[in-house]
Amino acid sequence: MGYTNIALKDRIMEMYPEIEEHGLNLSLDFNRQLKTFDIKLEKNSHSLVTHLEKKDADECMDGIKCIGLGIQIGEFIKNIETLK
């Protein structure tokens, strides 16, 4: 793999500063069965779980934004802000 879960999490947080700006908690684990990273975003009682393919995670570590993940983060933030 060449990088740790912590390094990937740090990279995602760096690439998507809106996670921290909106007070979201991000956790991730490698799913050996699916060979994906399970990413969980949480704020208060709201959560989103999504999968990041290994190829996308590798590209993320190389500095290439994962468009799909970015869209999901944006939608999650929008949905939470709507509930205020």
Secondary structure, DSSP 8 states (H G I E B T S, - for coil): --S-HHHHHHHHHHH-THHHHTT-EEEEEEETTTTEEEEEEEETTEEEEEEEEHHHHHHHHTT---HHHHHHHHHHHHHHHHT-
